[in-house]
Amino acid sequence: MKTADTELLHEVASLLVTELNLEIAPGDIDPAAPLYGDGLGLDSIDILEVSLVVSKRYGVQLRADDADNEKIFASLASLCDHIAAHRAR
């Protein structure tokens, strides 16, 4: 799987900052850093909010019982790769 393009990375980083009221600039989010726990420091409620907004904006269904969630939410880059592969065109 290819790494998501820069435009999508910036778009999703901006979405995270806006929706979660993060005190970090979108450009300062390391695409390879973990989203959950260490790294960006998101918790399960944050991940749920991200899932809802990604679903609404990109038409990508992210389910709590998806076995791939750990991989999908591993980093900004992995989330963007998942969105790019599954979004409604």
C-alpha positions in Angstrom: 0.0 0.0 0.0 1.3 3.4 -0.9 1.6 6.2 1.6 -1.3 8.7 1.2 -0.6 11.8 -0.7 0.5 15.0 1.0 -2.7 16.8 0.4 -4.8 14.1 2.1 -2.3 13.9 5.0 -2.6 17.7 5.5 -6.4 17.5 5.2 -6.8 14.7 7.7 -4.3 16.4 10.1 -6.3 19.6 9.9 -9.5 17.6 10.6 -8.0 16.0 13.7 -6.8 19.4 15.0 -10.2 21.0 14.4 -12.5 18.2 15.5 -10.5 17.3 18.6 -9.5 20.9 19.5 -5.8 19.9 19.6 -3.2 22.4 20.6 -0.9 21.6 17.8 -0.6 22.8 14.2 -1.6 20.3 11.6 1.8 20.5 10.0 3.4 19.5 13.3 1.7 16.1 13.4 4.3 13.5 12.5 2.6 11.2 9.9 4.4 8.2 11.4 3.8 8.9 15.1 1.2 6.9 16.9 -2.3 8.5 17.2 -3.3 6.5 20.2 -1.6 6.9 23.6 2.1 8.0 23.1 2.6 10.1 20.1 -0.5 12.3 19.5 -2.0 11.1 22.7 -5.6 10.4 21.5 -7.8 8.2 23.7 -10.7 5.9 22.8 -13.2 8.8 22.8 -11.0 10.8 20.4 -10.7 7.8 18.1 -14.5 7.4 18.1 -14.9 11.1 17.2 -12.3 10.7 14.4 -14.2 7.6 13.1 -17.5 9.6 12.9 -16.0 12.6 11.1 -14.0 10.4 8.7 -17.2 8.5 7.9 -19.1 11.7 7.3 -16.5 13.4 5.3 -15.0 10.5 3.2 -17.7 7.9 3.3 -15.4 5.4 5.0 -17.0 3.2 7.6 -14.8 2.7 10.6 -16.3 0.2 13.1 -15.4 -0.3 16.7 -15.3 -4.1 16.2 -13.0 -4.0 13.1 -10.0 -6.3 13.7 -7.8 -3.9 11.7 -8.5 -0.8 13.9 -5.1 -1.1 15.6 -3.4 -0.9 12.2 -5.8 1.7 10.8 -5.3 4.1 13.7 -1.6 3.3 14.2 -0.6 6.7 12.7 -1.8 9.6 10.6 -0.2 8.0 7.6 -1.9 4.6 8.1 -5.3 6.3 8.7 -4.8 8.3 5.4 -3.8 5.2 3.5 -7.0 3.5 4.8 -9.1 6.5 3.7 -7.5 6.6 0.3 -8.1 2.9 -0.3 -11.8 2.9 0.9 -13.3 6.3 0.4 -16.4 6.9 -1.7 -15.3 8.3 -5.0 
